[in-house]
Amino acid sequence: MKKFDFNKGLEDLEEIVKTMESGDLSLEDSLEYFSRGVELTKQCQSALTEAEQKILLLSDQDNYSSESPLEDLD
């Protein structure tokens, strides 16, 4: 299975929104675009959740959350 490209997904989603906002689509085409938009939204959200989980895991492993911010190191 091919890995989801988040940036490409966002670009595709933006294009879908522009196309739908134009108002030049038939009802059937609008439904197809809407369906594709919903699927892309789910994939983007899933990718963001996965990235957030990785960041939390890495932060916990490095004890990053317990360290002082850089400005407090005076």
N, C-alpha and C positions, 0 to 999 in steps of 0.2 A: 504494500500500500504506500502511495506517495505521501510524503510529509506535507502538511498544510503550510502554505506560504502566507503568513499573516499580512504582510505588506500588500501582496497581490490581492488578497481577500478584501482588504480595505479599499483598494483602488476599484475593484469590481463592484463593491457595494456602493461606492460613490457614483459610479457610472450608472448603476441601476436606479439610484435615487434621481439623478439628473434626467434619465430617460422617462421615468414615471412622472416626474414633475412637468415634463413637456406637455403632457395631456394628449399626445398624438397616438396613443396605443388603443387597440381594441380591448374589450373586456377580457377576452381570452389571453391576449398578450400581457395585459396588466396582471392577471392572475399568475401567469408564468414568471414574470419578473418579481412579483411579490413573493412567490414561493422560493425562488432562488435567493432573494434578499434575506428571507427568514433563515434559510440554510446557512448562508454565509455569516449571518449574525451569530448563529449558534457555534459555528466553527471558530470565529474570532473570539468569542467569549471563552470557549474551551481552551484555546491557545493562551489567552491571558491568564486563566485560572492555573494552567499548567506552569506557566512562567512564574507566577506568584508563588506557587508551591515550591518550585526549585529555589527561588530566592530565599524563602523562609527556611528551607532545609539548609542551604549553604550558610545563611546567617547564624542559624543555631549551631552548626558544626564549628564555626569560627568564633563563637561567643560574641559576635558582632553586636548583638542587641544589648549586651551588658557593658560594652566599652563606652567611654566618655566621648562626646563629640569632639572634633578636632579643635574647635574654638576654646574648649575648656582645658587644653593642655598647657596653658601658660605657666 
